[in-house]
Amino acid sequence: MPSFVVSGGSELGGTIRPAGNKNAALPVLAATLMSTEPVTIRNVPRIRDVRTLVDIMRALGAEVTWTGPNVVCVDGRNVSQGALDPALSARIRASILLAGPLLARFGSLSLPPPGGDVIGRRRLDTHVLAFRALGADVETSHGLDLHAPQLVGANMFLDEPSVTATENAIMAASLARGETVIRNAAAEPHVQDLCRFLNAMGARIGGIGTGNLVIEGVSSLGGADFTIGPDHVETGSFIGLAAVTRSRLVIEDAPMEHLDSILIGFRRMGIDCRPDGRNLIVDGRVEPVIQMDAFGHLPKVDDGPWPAFPADLTSIAVVAATCARGTVLIHEKMFESRMYFTDKLVAMGARIVLCDPHRAVVVGPSPLRGGRVESPDIRAGMAILIAALGARGESVIRNAGQIERGYERIDERLTALGARIERRD
């Protein structure tokens, strides 16, 4: 795994554009296997998780070609229903997203246990509930064994608004016989992108962007040319970067329609974010001040299912709070291990009290100092990189490949803003 050697304490400046939404690119690529016609996907982030999914798809017989820096063409006519490669599947959580497309196309599938970030228990029960509702037989002794000669539309209520389970249910239902209603569905921007892509292929999905989806099954899907939307999580990461490094940054072509809860959370920490057309201007040159709740109560930034503040940004919120004057509670409700990375920030000088696996109290401002740390997962790794850029002295971030799983050429793009990052293999 590579390491990043970071010389912190420098003010950054300039314009940066968020890459395509990682969490949309993965299900959209998986959904291309539902068609026997060529499909073109644009604005695909060239990151490790995408490359791993492409490798899995190629092993199944798909012809996948990068025709441009961020353009992928998929021809899935020769895909077979062979077992997925266990080693490749163990590298990413997104391997689970192949269950819906392959079950709908072939009627059966054996899927080894998926991998992904170690941020707490990530249940597959909602996937099982959705597949069984559509008429599939499901065994879970060694991964997932699915059998359904004919999927049939159903009225289902998901026991939690799981993003990947919703996506699998949408893909499977698109080729099921009859109408499917999915209640308590996830509605994140990447789920919306998947629905729009499937509709471009000929699916009939209504209620996009809500928790209630209505899908009229079709007999087949065709080709399409689709562009992935900009990543709202990467946009939030750059907001935190500007605040911690005391920099003025312009985030170009930001997904403004998906930033409401994100801007509320960062503004609660006193971070100046100003929309300017399709751009977002973040001025971190003035020390941010935590905004107290009414009657002087301690403020809280907490995550939840969309449209609440995204769970993927709680790590960024923690490090952003270290540079703000005041005290704030960060409450990560969804994953019980995500907040454990805070010990690395404490070692760098942050004043953080980890109350329990889900809650941390951050007292700022805390002058950060460089250190030798390790990236435990994608989002915590990005938070640590931001901390290192704002810290005095040199930091070494080991296992930086974790960051590269979710952020395309992040060292090069931040270096263009004035960051001093050396990548060492």
C-alpha positions in Angstrom: 0.0 0.0 0.0 1.3 3.5 -0.7 1.9 6.2 1.9 1.3 10.0 1.8 4.0 12.2 3.2 2.4 15.6 4.0 4.0 18.9 4.9 1.1 20.8 6.5 0.4 24.3 7.6 0.2 25.9 4.1 -2.8 27.9 2.9 -4.3 26.5 -0.2 -6.2 28.3 -2.9 -7.8 27.9 -6.3 -10.6 25.9 -7.9 -11.4 22.2 -7.6 -14.1 20.1 -9.2 -15.7 17.1 -7.5 -15.4 13.8 -9.3 -18.3 11.7 -10.4 -20.2 10.2 -7.5 -18.4 7.0 -6.4 -21.5 5.6 -4.9 -23.5 6.1 -8.1 -20.8 4.8 -10.4 -20.7 1.4 -8.7 -24.4 0.4 -9.0 -24.7 2.0 -12.4 -21.8 -0.2 -13.7 -23.3 -3.2 -12.1 -26.7 -2.4 -13.8 -25.0 -2.4 -17.2 -24.9 -6.2 -17.0 -28.7 -6.3 -17.2 -28.5 -5.4 -20.9 -27.1 -7.3 -23.9 -26.5 -4.0 -25.7 -23.5 -1.6 -25.4 -23.7 1.0 -22.7 -21.6 4.1 -22.2 -21.1 5.7 -18.7 -19.4 9.1 -18.4 -17.9 11.0 -15.5 -16.8 7.7 -13.9 -14.3 8.2 -11.1 -11.1 6.3 -11.8 -10.6 4.9 -8.3 -9.7 1.6 -6.8 -13.2 0.4 -6.0 -14.3 1.1 -9.6 -11.3 -0.8 -11.0 -12.0 -3.7 -8.8 -15.7 -3.9 -9.8 -14.6 -3.7 -13.5 -12.2 -6.6 -12.9 -15.1 -8.7 -11.4 -17.3 -7.8 -14.4 -14.6 -8.8 -16.9 -14.2 -12.1 -15.0 -17.9 -12.7 -15.7 -17.4 -12.2 -19.4 -18.3 -8.5 -19.9 -16.2 -6.4 -22.3 -15.3 -3.3 -20.3 -13.3 -0.5 -22.0 -12.1 2.8 -20.8 -12.6 5.0 -23.9 -11.6 8.2 -22.1 -10.1 9.3 -18.8 -13.5 9.0 -17.1 -15.6 7.2 -19.8 -16.4 3.5 -19.6 -18.1 1.4 -22.3 -19.6 -1.9 -21.3 -20.8 -4.7 -23.6 -22.4 -7.4 -21.4 -23.8 -9.7 -24.1 -21.3 -12.5 -23.3 -21.7 -12.4 -19.5 -22.3 -15.7 -17.9 -23.8 -16.6 -14.6 -20.6 -18.2 -13.3 -19.6 -17.7 -9.6 -18.0 -14.4 -8.7 -14.3 -14.4 -7.9 -14.1 -14.6 -4.0 -10.8 -12.7 -3.8 -12.0 -9.8 -5.9 -15.4 -9.7 -4.1 -13.7 -9.5 -0.7 -12.0 -6.3 -1.7 -15.2 -4.2 -2.0 -18.6 -3.9 -0.5 -20.0 -3.1 -4.0 -19.7 -6.7 -5.1 -23.1 -7.2 -3.5 -24.6 -4.9 -6.1 -24.2 -7.6 -8.8 -26.8 -9.8 -7.0 -29.8 -7.9 -8.4 -28.7 -7.6 -12.0 -27.4 -11.2 -12.3 -30.4 -12.7 -10.6 -32.8 -10.8 -12.8 -30.9 -11.8 -16.0 -30.1 -15.4 -15.2 -32.4 -16.5 -12.5 -29.7 -17.8 -10.1 -26.5 -16.6 -8.5 -23.9 -17.6 -5.9 -22.3 -14.5 -4.3 -19.4 -14.8 -1.9 -19.4 -12.5 1.2 -18.7 -8.9 0.1 -15.8 -6.9 1.6 -15.5 -3.1 2.2 -14.6 -0.7 5.0 -14.5 -2.0 8.5 -16.8 0.6 10.0 -19.2 -1.7 11.9 -21.7 -4.3 11.1 -23.2 -3.9 7.6 -26.2 -6.2 7.4 -27.4 -8.0 4.4 -30.8 -8.8 5.9 -32.6 -6.1 3.9 -31.2 -7.5 0.7 -32.6 -10.9 1.7 -36.0 -9.4 2.5 -36.2 -7.7 -0.8 -35.2 -10.7 -2.9 -37.6 -13.0 -1.1 -40.4 -10.4 -1.6 -39.8 -10.7 -5.3 -40.1 -14.5 -5.2 -36.5 -15.6 -4.9 -35.2 -18.5 -2.8 -32.3 -17.2 -0.7 -29.7 -19.2 1.3 -27.2 -17.4 3.4 -24.9 -20.1 4.8 -21.9 -19.2 2.6 -22.5 -15.7 1.2 -25.8 -15.5 -0.9 -27.3 -18.3 -3.0 -30.2 -16.9 -5.0 -32.7 -18.8 -7.2 -35.7 -17.3 -9.0 -36.7 -18.6 -12.5 -39.2 -15.7 -12.7 -39.1 -12.6 -10.4 -42.6 -11.3 -9.6 -43.4 -7.7 -8.6 -44.4 -7.1 -5.0 -45.4 -4.5 -2.5 -42.5 -4.4 0.0 -41.5 -2.4 3.0 -37.8 -2.4 3.7 -36.9 -2.8 7.4 -34.3 0.0 7.0 -33.6 2.4 4.1 -30.4 0.6 3.1 -28.8 2.2 0.1 -27.4 -1.0 -1.5 -30.5 -3.1 -0.6 -32.7 -0.5 -2.2 -30.5 -0.5 -5.3 -30.5 -4.3 -5.6 -34.3 -4.3 -5.2 -34.7 -1.6 -7.9 -32.5 -3.5 -10.3 -34.2 -6.9 -9.7 -37.7 -5.4 -9.9 -36.9 -3.6 -13.2 -37.0 -7.0 -14.9 -39.7 -8.6 -12.7 -43.1 -9.5 -14.0 -45.7 -6.8 -12.9 -45.5 -3.8 -10.6 -43.2 -3.4 -7.6 -43.7 -0.9 -4.8 -40.7 -0.3 -2.6 -41.6 1.6 0.6 -39.0 3.0 3.1 -36.6 3.1 0.2 -33.3 4.9 0.3 -33.3 8.2 -1.7 -29.7 9.3 -1.7 -28.4 11.1 -4.9 -26.7 7.9 -6.0 -29.9 5.9 -5.8 -31.6 8.7 -7.9 -28.7 8.4 -10.5 -29.2 4.6 -10.7 -33.0 5.0 -11.3 -32.4 7.6 -14.0 -29.9 5.4 -15.7 -32.2 2.4 -15.6 -35.0 4.6 -17.1 -32.6 5.6 -19.8 -32.2 1.9 -20.6 -35.9 1.4 -20.8 -37.0 0.7 -17.2 -40.2 2.3 -15.8 -39.4 3.7 -12.3 -41.5 6.4 -10.7 -41.1 8.3 -7.3 -37.4 9.0 -7.9 -35.9 11.0 -5.0 -38.6 9.8 -2.5 -38.9 6.9 -0.1 -41.7 5.3 -2.2 -40.7 3.9 -5.5 -43.0 2.4 -8.1 -41.4 0.1 -10.7 -43.3 -1.4 -13.6 -41.3 -4.4 -14.8 -40.2 -4.7 -18.4 -39.0 -7.7 -20.4 -35.6 -6.4 -21.3 -33.3 -3.3 -21.1 -31.4 -1.7 -23.9 -28.3 0.4 -24.4 -27.8 3.9 -23.0 -25.4 6.8 -22.7 -25.4 8.2 -19.2 -23.4 10.7 -17.2 -22.8 10.2 -13.4 -23.5 13.3 -11.3 -20.9 15.1 -9.2 -20.1 13.7 -5.8 -21.8 15.5 -2.9 -19.6 13.7 -0.4 -16.4 14.8 -2.1 -17.9 18.3 -2.2 -18.4 18.1 1.6 -14.8 16.8 2.0 -13.5 19.9 0.2 -15.6 22.2 2.5 -13.8 20.6 5.5 -10.4 21.0 3.7 -10.9 24.7 3.2 -11.9 25.2 6.9 -9.0 23.2 8.4 -6.3 24.7 6.1 -7.7 28.3 6.5 -8.1 28.6 2.8 -10.5 30.1 0.2 -11.5 27.4 -2.3 -14.0 27.5 -5.2 -15.7 24.1 -5.7 -16.7 24.1 -9.3 -19.9 22.5 -10.6 -21.0 21.5 -7.2 -24.2 19.5 -6.9 -26.1 22.3 -5.3 -29.4 20.4 -5.3 -27.9 17.9 -3.0 -26.1 20.1 -0.5 -28.9 21.4 1.8 -28.2 19.3 4.8 -24.5 19.3 4.2 -24.4 23.1 4.2 -26.6 23.3 7.4 -24.1 21.0 9.2 -21.0 22.9 8.2 -22.6 26.3 8.8 -23.5 25.1 12.3 -19.7 24.9 12.8 -19.3 28.4 11.6 -17.8 27.5 8.2 -18.6 30.1 5.5 -20.1 28.4 2.4 -21.6 30.6 -0.3 -23.3 29.4 -3.5 -22.3 31.2 -6.7 -24.3 29.8 -9.5 -23.1 26.2 -10.0 -20.0 26.9 -7.9 -19.6 26.8 -4.1 -17.2 29.3 -2.5 -15.8 28.2 0.9 -13.8 30.9 2.8 -11.9 29.3 5.6 -9.5 32.2 6.2 -11.5 33.5 9.1 -11.6 31.3 12.2 -15.0 29.6 12.3 -17.1 29.8 15.5 -19.5 27.0 16.5 -23.1 28.3 16.5 -24.9 27.5 19.7 -28.4 26.1 19.6 -31.3 28.1 21.0 -31.1 29.0 24.7 -27.4 28.3 24.7 -27.6 24.5 24.3 -24.7 22.5 22.9 -25.1 22.1 19.1 -25.1 18.7 17.4 -24.2 17.5 13.9 -25.8 14.2 13.4 -26.2 12.0 10.4 -29.1 9.9 9.1 -30.8 8.5 5.9 -31.1 11.0 3.1 -31.9 13.9 3.1 -30.2 14.2 6.5 -26.4 14.9 6.9 -24.6 12.0 5.2 -22.9 9.4 7.3 -20.0 9.5 4.9 -19.2 13.0 6.0 -19.2 12.6 9.8 -15.5 11.9 9.8 -14.9 15.1 7.8 -17.2 17.0 10.3 -15.1 15.8 13.2 -11.8 17.1 11.8 -13.5 20.4 10.6 -14.7 20.9 14.2 -11.2 20.8 15.5 -10.5 24.2 13.8 -13.7 25.9 15.0 -14.0 27.9 18.3 -16.4 26.2 20.6 -17.8 22.8 21.4 -19.9 20.5 19.3 -21.3 17.0 19.5 -20.8 14.8 16.4 -23.3 11.9 16.5 -22.7 9.1 14.0 -25.8 7.0 14.3 -25.4 4.4 11.5 -22.0 2.6 12.0 -20.7 1.6 15.4 -17.0 1.6 14.4 -16.6 4.7 12.3 -15.7 7.1 15.1 -12.8 5.0 16.4 -10.4 6.9 14.1 -10.6 9.9 16.4 -7.7 8.5 18.5 -5.5 9.4 15.5 -6.7 13.0 15.6 -6.1 13.1 19.4 -2.5 12.0 18.8 -2.2 14.9 16.4 -3.4 17.4 19.1 -7.1 17.4 18.7 -9.3 17.8 21.8 -11.9 15.1 21.4 -13.9 13.1 23.9 -15.2 9.8 22.4 -18.3 9.3 24.5 -19.2 5.9 23.0 -18.9 4.2 19.6 -21.4 6.7 18.1 -20.7 10.1 19.7 -17.7 12.4 20.0 -17.5 15.8 21.6 -15.0 18.1 19.9 -13.6 21.2 21.6 -11.8 23.7 19.4 -9.8 25.3 18.1 -7.0 22.7 18.5 -3.6 23.4 16.9 -2.8 20.1 15.2 0.7 18.8 14.8 2.1 16.3 12.3 2.3 12.6 13.1 2.6 9.1 11.8 -0.9 7.7 11.3 -2.8 5.1 9.3 -5.9 5.4 7.1 -8.4 2.9 8.5 -11.1 3.5 5.8 -12.0 5.8 2.9 -13.7 8.6 4.8 -11.6 8.5 7.9 -8.5 8.4 5.7 -9.6 11.6 3.9 -10.3 13.3 7.3 -6.8 12.4 8.4 -5.3 13.7 5.2 -7.2 17.0 5.8 -5.9 17.1 9.4 -2.3 16.6 8.1 -2.7 19.4 5.6 -3.8 21.8 8.4 -1.2 20.6 11.0 2.2 22.0 11.7 5.1 19.8 10.5 5.2 16.6 8.6 2.8 13.7 8.7 3.1 10.2 7.2 -0.2 8.6 6.3 0.2 4.9 5.9 -2.3 2.7 4.0 -3.2 5.7 1.8 -4.6 3.3 -0.7 -7.7 3.3 1.4 -8.2 7.0 0.5 -7.6 6.2 -3.1 -10.4 3.7 -3.1 -12.8 6.6 -3.0 -11.0 9.8 -4.1 -9.6 10.0 -7.6 -5.9 11.2 -7.9 -6.5 13.0 -4.6 -2.8 13.8 -4.1 -2.4 15.4 -7.6 -5.7 17.4 -7.3 -4.8 18.8 -3.9 -1.2 19.5 -5.0 -2.7 21.7 -7.7 -4.2 23.8 -4.9 -0.9 24.3 -3.2 -0.8 21.2 -0.9 2.5 19.5 -0.3 1.9 15.8 -0.6 4.4 13.2 -1.7 3.0 9.8 -2.6 5.4 6.9 -1.8 4.8 3.3 -2.9 
